[in-house]
Amino acid sequence: MNCTQHLWALGGLLIAALNGSAFAEEPAHPGKATYQRCAACHLPDGAGVPGAYPPLAANVTTFSASEQGRDYLTYVVLKGMSGELSVADQTYRGAMPAIGASLSDAQIADLLNFVIYNAANKALQNLAESTEAPTEQPAQFTEMEIKKRRATIQTSYTRKTIMTLRDEAFQKTLTTTTPIKSSEDE
């Protein structure tokens, strides 16, 4: 290779490098990697599996809009969930493992924010086809918030208490949807 060929080769590499950086993907959401654990059951798009694992997009933004709902979401990540659930007249009989012990407060906040972000994006896509007014997006979870909720959940909540909070949160934010029911609620 002569000098001119080297210059052309270097120029081509420079152009390729510049094009690559110009079209680089956005940085991944900090909760995306943690969500990969959840995606095994709830699927990458959060749609869930009929009869086994409920869809996340259907209720996560509803729950994240109230204090009771935020406690419920944090509880489910920390302690897991099992038993029969009914969401929008569909029954689910899966089990979610407790994953909170293996995650930091920041990781839990990032995970919940990632799920809320994706659920809100789906809602926005649906609103584009609807005539309903858009709803306000809930506040992001923070590491400090998760730390406080973790302490409260560890010392104060039983499964029955958290299921009551879940239903209260659901009733406060929705008027036309049936609350989630669990066979373990009684």
Secondary structure by P-SEA (a helix, b strand, c coil): ccaaaaaaaaaaaaaaaaaaaaacccccccccccccccccccccccccccccccccccccccccccaaaaaaaaaaaacccccbbbccccccccccccccccccaaaaaaaaaaaaaaaaaaaaaaaaaccccbbbbcccccaaaaaaaaaaaaccccaaaaaaaaaaaaaacccccccbbbcccc
